[in-house]
Amino acid sequence: MYNVAYVEDESCVAQKGCRLCIMYCPEADCIKLDTTKMKAYVVVSRCKGCELCKVVCDAAKHNAIIMAPVNGATGEIDLSKRAAEVAGLGQAYQ
């Protein structure tokens, strides 16, 4: 298992203009804006688990992003658990 970012809709303030997670994510097309809900969402297959989006979201006091483990075989996020193994920031890109 490894961790990926997950955006909690009820805390996301993208509709107010915040796009920090989208702008700071180093992986292209990993975090996108759902234009119908006006909320950010993570493309699980592209997320490397670097936590940069969580860092900038928490710094802005939104706290809308959690890190959750993913089953590597199914690609399903397990939201019942919180971050199992945490990689160092940027470790996924070495």
JOKAQUI-V641780 format. One record per backbone hydrogen bond with DSSP energy under -0.5 kcal/mol. NH is the residue of the N-H (numbers start at 1). CO is the residue of the C=O. If there is no record, write none. Layout:
BEGIN
NH/CO ; NH/CO
END
This chain:
BEGIN
2/70 ; 4/68 ; 6/66 ; 8/6 ; 8/64 ; 9/7 ; 11/8 ; 12/8 ; 15/38 ; 16/13 ; 17/14 ; 18/13 ; 23/19 ; 24/20 ; 25/21 ; 28/26 ; 30/27 ; 32/30 ; 32/41 ; 34/32 ; 34/39 ; 35/33 ; 38/34 ; 39/34 ; 41/32 ; 43/30 ; 44/42 ; 46/43 ; 47/43 ; 55/51 ; 56/52 ; 57/53 ; 58/54 ; 59/55 ; 60/56 ; 61/58 ; 62/57 ; 63/57 ; 66/6 ; 68/4 ; 68/66 ; 70/2 ; 71/76 ; 72/70 ; 75/71 ; 78/69 ; 79/77 ; 81/78 ; 83/67 ; 86/84 ; 87/85 ; 91/88 ; 93/90 ; 94/91
END
